[in-house]
């Protein structure tokens, strides 16, 4: 049997893509292959569960558009499928004069992105969040929280209801494009598909190389370490509390996040990971480290960001340093409040020149479309990303 579509990757982008293809082409044949024993086991299942509004992204950019559409689409999908979510809102808190200036720039950007944002004075901030300190803040009312693992399970059920097939514990070992199809192999099994979509996340560069594509980037795993506050402090904040980001740095910084289960997490930081899928603290994979250590772009990235990299590493190794990042805006926290919580790993695409790729990156042929980079907030934006992938397939890639 030749399938109309094969999707590799059971994270939220792969699932949303499979779902949209089946909805667009009723009766088409589709198979989704996932190497893990369950869906959403990696980036999708290890993030902070935020439905982002899109305040940070350059006006008119693809990220801004997809995030805005994705937030609405995610909330609608949750309502349709009985998935609990909470539009709790987010405060971006400025703790210095410089951050106040950056906050004003963000406020102007939010207007251009047509996102409703409210200025909050120092006094109003104290009233809204008695445990938070800052000179001022921006309130983004449309930001929400959800379990993306639950979203993945609902998408999986939808795919099956539409006639799609999901194969778990199926690691792809070969991809070969021929004239009228793509041959996909795993241990002991082979499939053929007229069109292949690869949403490989942390393994996306390896899958592209496996398919014979001449890519010029590599995935570098960035480890995001979280802590969970004790249950006694689940009411420490009403909203999500984010710092005002430094535009010179590639990541947002440590924040306080209310989770849909009622708990509160602190994090993440961003340090180089020594294993693409190694979530325990001392995980190390020789092949993963060799992949980026032998890639010139990695060392250029490290050198260009050496100051922030050193700070992040220090705070990873030295818990009081991590605590200080939190106490800038939540001074009541102490070391005993930082309880263990599972880390996340971000698949960061890096070019040969050391530039971090912050936008979407695709590798395309006549019958294949590889999603080589789906940057944050890919979970929020998964449904419109899937529509974009569908449209590219309709155009013959």
N, C-alpha and C positions, 0 to 999 in steps of 0.2 A: 504493500500500500504506500502511495505517495501522499503525504499530508499537504494540505494547502499551506499551512504555516507550522513552523516549529519555533518555540521561544525557549531559550536557555536562560535560566535564572529565576528562582522563586522568591526574590525580594519584591518589594511593592511596585517597582517600575516594571519588572517582567510580568507580574500578575495583572497590573492595570492594562498593560499592552495586550496580553492575551484576552482579557475581558472585552476590551474595546474592539478588537478584531472580530471576535465572535458576535458581538452586538451589531457591528457594521455589516457583516456578511453572514446572515443566518444560514445555518446548514453547512458552513465550511468546516473542514476537518483541521484540527489543531492539537498539537501535543506540546506540553510544557515539561522541560527536564530540569530537575533540581538535584544537586549532589547531596544535600543534607536530608535527614530523615523527617524534616518538617519545614514548613514555609517560613520565610522571614527570619532566618536564624542569624543573620549577620548585621549589616548596617541598619536594616529596618527594625530589627528587634533589639537594638542596643542604642537607641537614641533617646532624647529627652521627651519625646511624645508631644512636641509643640506643633500646633497648627499655626504657622507663621503668617503674618499679614503682608510682609514684603517691604517694610520700611527702609531696609538698608541698601537696596539695589539701585543702580543707576537708572534714572527715569528713561523710559523707552527701551530698556534692555529686555532681552528674552527672559532673564531670571525674574525681573520685576513683573512682567506680564504673566508668566507661568505661575508665579507664586500667588498673585492676586486671584487668578482664575482657579488655581488649585485649592485655595482656602475655601472658596465657595463650593467647589465640587466635592471636596472631602466632607464638609459639613452635610451637604445634601446626601452623599452616599451613606453617611452614618445614620441620618434620619430614616432613609429608605430601608436600612438593614438592621435597625434597632440597636446600633452601637452607641454606647454612652460616650458623650463628649461634653466639654464644659467650656463655654466662651467666657473665660475668667478675666481676660485683659492682661496687659503687660505694662510695667513701668520701666522706662530707661532712666536710670538715676545718675545724675552728674554730681561728682564729689569734689570738683576743683574748678577754678576759673577757666582753665583750658578745656575741660570737659563741657562746661557751659557753652563755650563757643562751638564746640563740635555738636552739641545738642541742637543749637540753633540751625546749623547746617543740615542736620537730620530733619528738623522740622520743615525746612524749605523743601527738602527732597520728598518728604511725605506728601506735601501739597501737589508736587509734580506727578507723583505716583497715584494721586487721587485716593489716598488712604486717610481716613479720619483720625486725627491725632490731636490731643488736648495738652496744652502747656499746664504744668503743675508747679506751683511755687513751693518754696521751702516749707512754709507754714502748712499749706495744703497737703504736702507729702507727709508731714508728721501726723496730720489728722487721718489720712488714708491708711498709712502704714506706720504705726507707732514704733515698731522695731527697726525701721529703716531710717538712715541718715543721709542727707544730701542737700545740695544747694538748690536743686530743682529737678524736674523730671518731665518726661513726655509720657503720656498715657495713651496706649494703643488698645482701644476697647475691643477690636475684632480678633485679637489673638486668642487662641484656644488650646486645649489639651485633649489628648485622646491616647488610646493604646493602639499603636500601628500594628501590633501583632494581631489584635482583634480585627482590624481592617483587612489584613492579609487573609485571615481565615474566611472572612465574608467574601472576599474576592475569589478565593479558591472555590467556595461553594457555588458562586455565580458561574464560574468557568465550567464546572461540571454540569450545572443545570442547563447550560447552553450547548452541551455536547462535547466540550473540550476534555482532553485527557491530561492528567497530571501524573508524572512519574517521579517519585521521590527516591532518594538514595541512588541516584543515577549520575555518575560522574562522566562527563564528556571527555573522550580521549582522542577524538579525531574529527576534523571538519574539512570537507573537500567540496568545492564548488565545481559543478560540471555544467554542460550547456543548458540543460532544462531543469536542474534541481540542485539541491545541496545534500551531500551525504554526511550524516552525523553518526559517529560511532561511540559506544561506551563498552565496558567490559562484557563481551558476550552478546551484545545486541547492536543492531544498526537500524537507522531510520533514513527516509528520504523526505525532503520537503521542497515545495516550489519556492518558498521564501523562508529565510531564517532571520530571526531577530535575537541578538545576544545582549542580555542585560546582566553582565557578569560581575558588576561591582568590584570587589577587592581582587577578583581574578580576571578582570576585563582585558587587561593588556596581554595576559597569557593566552586567553581564548582568541584574541585577534591574531597573535603570532601563530597559534595552532592552525588558524584558518589561512595562513600564508599572507596576511596583510602587512604592508611595509610601514608600520607605525613608528613614530619618532618620539614617543613619550614612554614613561614608565609609571606604574602605580607605586607610590611611597605610602606605607601605612602610618597614619598619625593616631596615636593612642590618646583617647580622651578619658581621663580618670575622674570618676564621680565619687562623692560621699553621700550617704543618706543621713538625714537628721533623725534623732530619736523621736518616737511617737509623741512624746510630751511636747515637742515643738512643731507638730503638724499644723498648728494655727499661728505660726510665727509671722506668716505673710498672708494677705488676701489675694494678691496678684502674683504674676511672675515678675521677678526682679532681675533686671539685666543692667550691666554697666553700659555707659556710653562707649562704643568701640573706638579704638585708635585706628584711623584709616590706613596707617602705615603697617599695621600688623594683619596677617592673613586670617586670624580667627577672632571670634567675638569676645572671648574672655569668660571668666567664671561667673555663673549666675545662680540664683535661687529659683528652682522650678517646682511648682506644685505638680504632682503627678495625679493621674486620673484615679488611682487607688487611695488617694488621700494623703499619701506621704509627701515629703519634700526632699529634693536632692540638691546638692551643691556641686557645680562643675559645668562643663568639663574644662580641664586644661588641655594642652596639645603638645605631646612629646613624640619623638620618633619611636615607632613600634618595632620590635625585633621579631615579630611574627604577624603575618597578615590576618590570621584568624585565631590568634592566641590571646584570649581575654584575661586569664590569670596573670598576675603581676610579673612573674619571672619567666613568661613564655619566650622561647627563642627557637627560631627556625632557620637553619643554615641557608637553605635555598632562598628564603625570602630576603634575608640580609644580603646575600650575595647578589641578588637581582638589583638592588638599589646601590649597593656599595661599588659595583662595577659600572654603574651608569654615571657618566660625567655630570649630568644635570643635578644629581643628588647633592654632590659636593658644592656645586655653585649655589644651590638653594641654601644649604647649611651656612655657607660663608655670608651670603646676602642677609640672612636672618640670624646671625650668630648671637646678637645681643638678646633677642627675645627667646631664642632657643636655649641659651644658658639659663635664663630666668625660669623658663618652664621646667627645665630639667632639675634645677635646684628645688623648685617648689614640689616637684614630683617626689624627690628623695627626702625632702625636709618638710614634714607636715606643718610646722608653724609658719613656713613661708606661704603655703597654700592657704592657711587660715587667714593670714593678713590680707590676701586678695579678697576674701569674703568680708572681712571686718571693715573694709573701706566704706561699705554701705550698710553692713549689719553688725554693729560693734558688740552685740550681746552674745555672739557665738564664741565658744571656747573649744579647745582641742577635743574634749570628751564628746562634743556634739558631732564630730566627723566620724561617722560609722562606715564600715566597709560597704561598698556597692559595686556591682559589676561594671567594668569599663566598656567603652565603645571604641571601635576602630574605624577611622575615616579613610576611604580610598581617595588619596590625593594624586591627581595626575600631574606630572612634572615634565616639562619640555627639556630638550638637550641643553638649552641655554640656561637652565635653572629656574625658569619662570614657572610659578604655580598656575595651573590652568583653572580659572575660576568660572568659566562658562561651559556650556554643553559642548561635547566633542563626539563626533560620529565618524566612523570609518565605513564606507559604503562601496558595494559592488553591484552588479546586476541583480543578484539574488540574495545578498546579505546586507544587513544593517547592524553594525556593532555600536552599542552605546558605550563609548570609551570613558566618558566622564559625565556623571550626572550629579553636579554639586549640590550641597545644601542650598535650599530646602527641598531636596528631591522627594522626600516623603510627602510633604505638603502638596507638591506640584505633580505628583505621579499621574493623576488622571489626565490633565492637559498634556503632559509629556507623552503619554500613550497616544493621545490624539495626533500629536505632531509626528510620532513614529508611524502611525497608520497612514497619515497623509504622504509621508515620504515613500512608503511602500506603494501607495496608489500611483505615485509618479514614477514608479519603477526604480526607486533609489537614485 
